């Protein structure tokens, strides 16, 4: 068991493993969303190609409303995607900065106290080794946490584009 910066006993390995499992599930959701987006985009492109061909054959019967919404809907979806990216990036940076600061303070305290109370050179070497192991555990946990932030950002970024493509596919299927 490792001590958290708040003094509560926690099992970093269990927490990290649970976060890794959560990351795998989130990656699966993101993959499903990307697959649905690709399928919907294919349907939309096919339906609009048919509309364009009909419009070339009979220009007076062309569905101008459908063609007029193509660019604005993409701009809206990609603007929302960019805003999601900015929000998620800011959240990740804040989280990483807070975690790094807290760990730096805790590690400095832990290491200084361990060295100060070491009675022999071997004790100091053991303190150093324990501090290095604690730092490695923390870095692994932060890597998994970074993966979670990336996957959240990915899901947030694709969501508005996915929604627009799904809406278009459903509308054009009628």
N, C-alpha and C positions, 0 to 999 in steps of 0.2 A: 504494500500500500504506500502510496505517495501522499504527502500532505499538499493540499491545494493552498493557494495564497490566502485563503480565508480561514485556514486551520481545520477544515473538515477533512476527514479521511475520505479519499476517493481512490478508485481503482482505474488508473489512467488507461491501462490495456483494455479493460472491458468497455469503457466509454469510447475509446478509439475504435474498437471493433464494431460497436453499435453504430457509430457514425459512418464507418465504412460500409456496413450493410445498408444504411439509409442512403448513402451515395449511390450504391448499385441500383437501388429501387428508383431513385430520382433519375439516374441515367437511362433506365428502362422507360420511364415516363417521357423523358425528352426524346428518346429514339422513336417511341410510338407517335409522338406529336410531329416529329420530322417526317415520318413515313406518311402520316395522314396529310401533311402539308404537300408533300410531293404528289400524292395521289390526287388531291383536290386541285392542285395547280395544273396537272395534266388534263383533268376534266374541263377546267375553265379554259385552258388554251384551245382544246378541241372544240368546245362549244362556241367560243368567240371566233375561231377560224371558220366555222360553218356560217356564223352570222356575217362575217366579212365577205365570204364567197357569195352568199345570197345578196349582200349589198352591192357587190360588183355586177351581178346579173341584173338586179333591179334596184338602182340607186334610190329611187323614190320610196322604197319600202325598207330602207336600211334603218336599223334600231340605233339611232344616234344617242339615245339615253345611255345605252350600255357602253358605247364607245367613249362617251363623255365622262363616265365615272371611272374609267380604267386608271388614269394617271392620279387623280385626287385620292382614290382609295389606297393606292400604293404609297403615296406620300404620307397619308395619315398612318398607315400601318407601320411604315419604316420610321416615322417620327416617334411613334409609341415604343417601338423596339429600341431606338436610340436612347430614349428617356429611361427605359428599363435598364439598359446597360449602364447609364450614368448613375442611376440610383443604386444598383447592385455593386458597382465598383466603389462608390463612396462608402457603402456599408461594409464591404470587405476590407477596405483600407483602414477604416476606423476600428474594426474588430481586430485586425492584425496589429495595429499600433497599440491598442489597449492590452492585448495578450502579450506582446513583446515587452512592453513596459512592466507589466505585472510580473512576468517571469524574470526579467532582469533584476528587479528589486528582490524577489524571493530567492533567486539563485545567488545573488551577491550576499544576502543575509545568511543563507544556508552554508555557503562556501566559507565565508569569513568566520562564522561560528565554529564550523568543523575544523578549520585550520587553527583557530585560536585555542580550541580545547584538545587538539592532538598532543599527546605526551611524547611521542617518538617520531622519528622520520617515517617509519612504517605507517604510523597512524595518519600522518599528513598525506602520504601516498594513497592510503585507502580512502581518505576524505576526498582527495582529488578524483580518484576513480569513481566513487559514488556520485560526485557532482557531475562528472562526464556522462554517466549512465542516465542520471536524471535529465540532463540537458538533451540527450539523444531521445529519450522518451517524449519529452516536450516537443522536440522538432518533428518527430513522427506524428504526434497528435496534431500539430499545426499543419502538417502536410495534408492530412486527411480533412482537416477543417478547411483548408484552402480548396480542396477538391469540392467540398460541399458548396462553398461560395461560387465557384466556377459553374457548377451544375445548376445552382439557383439562378445565376445570371443567364445561363443558356436557356433555361426554361422560360424565364421572364422575357427574354429577347424574342424568342420564337412565338410566344403566345399571341401577340397582336397580328402577326403575319399569318399564323395558322388560322386564327378566327376569321380574318378577312377572306382567306382562300376557301375556307369551309362555307362561309356565307355565300360567296359567289357560286361555288359548285352547287349548293342547294338551290339557289335562285335560278341558275341557268339550266338545271335539270328539269325544271317544270315546263 
